[in-house]
């Protein structure tokens, strides 16, 4: 039998949207448990992961420009010389810290309650002028690319993990893939 999905609720009800995506992707509590289990493999590498992501973002002028803009939660201006990398500035360290916290939250959250779903949605919203800095509106293509790159890094770490059994490795890669599908969708809703 065909299940009815209310198109309007998909737009207005984040929990309903998550439940639909979970059914579509077959993202289950087992996937959440798997994310929790692989956290012991991934989280010790967080500084390397975050540094790798930011080096990638700094390698393109179009993504680097967003990082050089003033952030609403950070009072100091970055150096006005856009050619200066500022890779170790306080503002960039703040952003790196936020990515570290994000990874920790995603990999250790045991109950995906409404508050956590709002957090995942907020990740998209803060990169727009809707709720982040009025000076910053990151085009969706860059967020999508960032998620794809981060997903690739996490799956690569898991794939190369020597002390991980095949079952956990397979399930971990599946859970990461499903999670990023949900995260990208939750970000995309703030760009419509």
C-alpha positions as CSV (number, residue, x, y, z in Angstrom):
1,X,0.0,0.0,0.0
2,X,1.2,3.5,-0.8
3,X,1.8,5.7,2.2
4,X,0.5,9.3,1.9
5,X,3.1,12.0,2.5
6,X,1.7,15.5,3.2
7,X,3.7,17.9,1.0
8,X,2.8,20.9,3.1
9,X,3.9,19.2,6.4
10,X,7.3,18.4,4.7
11,X,7.8,22.2,4.6
12,X,6.4,23.2,7.9
13,X,7.2,20.3,10.3
14,X,10.8,19.3,10.7
15,X,10.1,16.1,12.6
16,X,7.7,15.0,9.9
17,X,10.3,15.8,7.2
18,X,12.9,13.9,9.2
19,X,10.6,10.9,9.6
20,X,9.9,10.9,5.8
21,X,13.6,11.1,4.9
22,X,14.4,8.4,7.4
23,X,11.9,6.1,5.8
24,X,13.1,6.9,2.3
25,X,16.8,6.4,3.2
26,X,16.1,3.6,5.7
27,X,17.9,5.7,8.4
28,X,17.0,3.9,11.6
29,X,18.0,4.0,15.3
30,X,20.6,1.4,14.4
31,X,22.2,4.0,12.2
32,X,22.3,6.5,15.1
33,X,23.8,3.8,17.3
34,X,26.4,3.1,14.6
35,X,27.3,6.8,14.4
36,X,27.8,6.6,18.2
37,X,30.0,3.5,17.8
38,X,32.2,5.0,15.1
39,X,32.7,8.1,17.1
40,X,35.6,6.4,19.0
41,X,37.4,6.0,15.6
42,X,36.6,9.4,14.2
43,X,36.6,11.9,17.1
44,X,40.3,11.4,18.1
45,X,41.1,12.6,14.5
46,X,38.9,15.7,14.8
47,X,41.8,18.2,14.8
48,X,43.2,16.7,11.6
49,X,39.8,16.5,10.0
50,X,38.9,20.1,10.7
51,X,42.3,21.3,9.6
52,X,42.0,19.4,6.4
53,X,38.5,20.8,5.7
54,X,39.7,24.4,6.3
55,X,42.8,23.9,4.1
56,X,40.4,22.8,1.4
57,X,38.2,25.8,1.9
58,X,41.2,28.1,1.8
59,X,42.4,26.6,-1.4
60,X,39.6,28.3,-3.4
61,X,39.1,32.1,-3.4
62,X,35.4,31.7,-3.7
63,X,35.1,29.7,-0.4
64,X,38.0,31.5,1.3
65,X,36.1,34.8,0.8
66,X,33.3,33.7,3.1
67,X,35.9,32.8,5.8
68,X,37.4,36.2,5.7
69,X,34.1,38.0,6.4
70,X,33.2,39.1,9.8
71,X,31.1,36.7,11.8
72,X,28.3,37.9,13.9
73,X,29.5,36.1,17.0
74,X,33.1,37.3,16.6
75,X,33.9,40.9,17.4
76,X,37.3,41.3,15.8
77,X,37.6,42.0,12.1
78,X,39.8,39.7,10.1
79,X,42.8,41.1,8.3
80,X,41.5,43.2,5.4
81,X,44.1,41.8,3.0
82,X,42.2,39.1,1.2
83,X,45.4,37.5,-0.1
84,X,46.6,36.9,3.5
85,X,45.6,33.4,4.5
86,X,44.7,34.2,8.1
87,X,44.6,30.4,8.6
88,X,45.5,30.7,12.3
89,X,43.6,33.8,13.1
90,X,41.3,33.8,16.2
91,X,38.2,34.1,13.9
92,X,39.2,31.0,11.9
93,X,40.1,29.1,15.0
94,X,36.6,30.0,16.3
95,X,35.0,28.5,13.1
96,X,37.2,25.4,13.3
97,X,36.1,25.0,16.9
98,X,32.4,25.1,15.7
99,X,33.1,22.4,13.2
100,X,34.7,20.3,15.9
101,X,31.7,20.7,18.1
102,X,29.4,19.9,15.2
103,X,31.2,16.6,14.5
104,X,31.1,15.7,18.2
105,X,27.3,16.4,18.4
106,X,26.5,14.4,15.3
107,X,28.6,11.4,16.3
108,X,27.6,11.3,20.0
109,X,23.9,12.3,19.9
110,X,22.0,9.3,21.1
111,X,18.4,10.6,20.8
112,X,17.5,12.6,17.8
113,X,14.8,14.6,19.4
114,X,13.2,17.8,18.0
115,X,15.9,19.9,19.6
116,X,18.7,18.0,17.8
117,X,16.8,18.2,14.5
118,X,16.5,22.0,15.0
119,X,20.2,22.1,15.6
120,X,20.8,20.3,12.3
121,X,18.5,22.7,10.5
122,X,20.2,25.7,12.3
123,X,23.5,24.6,10.7
124,X,22.0,25.6,7.3
125,X,20.2,28.7,8.6
126,X,23.4,30.3,10.1
127,X,25.1,30.2,6.7
128,X,22.4,32.5,5.3
129,X,21.5,36.1,6.1
130,X,18.3,34.7,7.6
131,X,19.8,33.9,11.0
132,X,23.6,34.3,10.7
133,X,25.5,37.4,10.2
134,X,23.6,39.8,7.8
135,X,27.0,40.1,6.0
136,X,27.3,36.4,5.2
137,X,25.2,34.4,2.8
138,X,27.1,31.3,1.7
139,X,25.8,30.0,-1.6
140,X,24.4,26.5,-1.2
141,X,26.8,25.0,-3.7
142,X,29.6,25.6,-1.2
143,X,27.8,24.1,1.7
144,X,26.8,21.1,-0.4
145,X,30.5,20.7,-1.5
146,X,31.7,21.1,2.0
147,X,29.3,18.3,3.2
148,X,30.4,16.1,0.4
149,X,34.1,16.7,1.2
150,X,33.5,16.1,4.9
151,X,31.5,12.9,4.2
152,X,34.3,11.6,2.0
153,X,36.9,12.3,4.7
154,X,34.9,10.5,7.4
155,X,34.2,7.5,5.1
156,X,37.8,7.3,4.1
157,X,38.9,7.3,7.8
158,X,36.4,4.5,8.5
159,X,37.4,2.5,5.4
160,X,41.1,2.7,6.4
161,X,40.6,2.0,10.0
162,X,42.6,-1.2,10.7
163,X,41.0,-2.3,13.9
164,X,37.4,-2.1,12.7
165,X,35.5,-5.2,11.8
166,X,33.9,-5.3,8.3
167,X,30.3,-5.2,9.7
168,X,30.9,-1.9,11.6
169,X,32.9,-0.4,8.7
170,X,30.1,-1.2,6.3
171,X,27.3,0.0,8.6
172,X,29.4,3.1,9.5
173,X,29.8,4.1,5.9
174,X,26.1,3.6,5.3
175,X,25.2,5.6,8.4
176,X,27.5,8.5,7.4
177,X,26.0,8.5,3.9
178,X,22.4,8.6,5.1
179,X,23.2,11.2,7.7
180,X,24.7,13.6,5.2
181,X,21.7,13.2,2.9
182,X,19.6,14.3,5.8
183,X,21.9,17.2,6.8
184,X,22.1,18.5,3.2
185,X,18.4,18.5,2.9
186,X,18.0,20.3,6.3
187,X,20.4,23.0,5.0
188,X,18.7,23.2,1.6
189,X,15.4,24.2,3.2
190,X,16.9,27.6,4.1
191,X,17.7,28.3,0.5
192,X,14.3,28.0,-1.0
